[in-house]
Amino acid sequence: LNKQETIYNPFDYKKIKEKAKNYNELSKEEKELITRPYICSVGRINEGQKDFTTLINSYKKLVDENKIEENLVIVGDGSDLKLLKEHVQNLNIDKRVFFLGRKNNPYIWMNNCKLFILSTKFEGLPVVLMESLLLNKKIIVSNCKAGPREILENGKYGKLFEIGNVEELSEKILIALNEEDKNTEEYVIKKFNTGFKKLLSLIEE
């Protein structure tokens, strides 16, 4: 008898889909930026856990090799924001990398990107990945011990790369950008949005 049952946190997928089409909060500059092709990353800017440095270094490599036209847009705030901005300036890619700070509606940026990347050192169950899948995004994420691998079903729904591996990430960015968009909305709703129903049925049992 299996007495263990995994119940994922439910999320309001209808609200996310609505917000993903809402341009109201964008400034004039952002409305222009969002029309140009870009790669997106969203998260708290704290390099103790996250790893935007690897993402930026991979992006720099592709810019230097003239292999990428897309900009890089980073949504989020945190203690290492200043440090990362300086790093981007030192690499001379500050005209291509945009730090937007914290946004009440990151979904509009996730929805319009060509590729979503989560470069991180460790994760629990990153909600941002589920939200990206809901928006049918192509995804690349660090292969942490837990979380991402489970959500992406060992790479079936997105690409995994070794934590901190600049070379591998830049290769996978090029591959992903040339692939067809994925249709992952149904999968993520089915797998991760049944928590409340499951909880009720367990209580009834």
Secondary structure, 3 states (H helix, E strand, C coil): CCCCCCCCCCCCHHHHHHHCCCCCCCCHHHHHHCCCCEEEEECCCCCCCECHHHHHHHHHHHHHCCCCCCEEEEECCCCCHHHHHHHHHHCCCCCCEEEEECCCCCHHHHHHCCEEEECECCCCCCHHHHHHHHCCCCEEEECCCCCHHHHCCCCCCCEEECCCCHHHHHHHHHHHHCCCCCCCHHHHHHHHCCHHHHHHHHHHC
